[in-house]
Amino acid sequence: MKKLYVGNLPWSVDDSELESLFSAMGDVISARVITDRETGRSRGFGFVEMEDSGASKALEEMNGKDIGGRPLRVNEANERSR
């Protein structure tokens, strides 16, 4: 399983929309758009967890893809240090 960072998301994209964007590439385990704690608005990025084969395909096909007039940035997520 790989965790992908998805940046430059349009503000209107929610968790279910993010999941449906990536489900064409393979099985999506989880998809989450990060929101501001105080306002609840999208921060413009999220994370998608997928099986390895689907994640590799998603990296190739979704990076730079135009969604809502914005080119997505898709990278393998780095674990945050504590």
N, C-alpha and C positions, 0 to 999 in steps of 0.2 A: 504494500500500500504506500502511496506517495501523497504528500500534501502539497498542493499548488497554491501559490500566491497569484491573485488576479487583481491587477491594478488598472486604474483609469476607467472604472465602471461609471456609466451614467448614473445620476442620482436616483433615477426612477427604478433601478433594478433592485429586486428583493431576493430573499433566499430561494424561493421556488423558481424564479426566473433564472437565477444563476445555475441552479441544478439542471433545469431543462436545457440551457445552453451547452452544458458539458455532457449531458446524458447521451448525446449522439456519438460521443467518442468512446464510451464504455460505461461500466457500472459506477455510479456516483455513490459513495458511502455517506458523505455529508457535504453540504454547501452552505456557507454562512457569509452574509454581507456584514461587515463591521459597521456599527452605528455609534454615534456620539452618545455618551451616557446622559447628558443633560437634555439634549433636544430630541434624541431618538432618530435623527436624520442620518442617512448613509454618509460614511466618510469617504466613499469612492473606491473602496477596495474590499476584497474578501478572500476566503480560502475555500478550496475544494479538495476533498479527499477522494482518491480514486484508486482502483487496482493499477498495478505497475504498467501493464500494457496499454490501458486506456489513457493513463497519465502521459505516457510518452507521445501518444498520438495527439492528445490535447495540447501539449507543449508545442508541437510542430504546427498544428492547424489553427489554434486559437490565438497564438501570439501575433499581434498586429491586426487581427480581424476587427473590422469596423462594426461596432455595436452602438446604435444611437448617435452616430456621428463622431464617435471616439474610438481610437485604436486601442484595443486591449493590450495590456502587458501581462504576460503569463510566464512565471518562473517557478522553479522548484522552491518551496518555502524553506527558509532557514529556521531552525529551532532557536527560540529566544533564550538567551542566558539569564539565569536568575539573579 
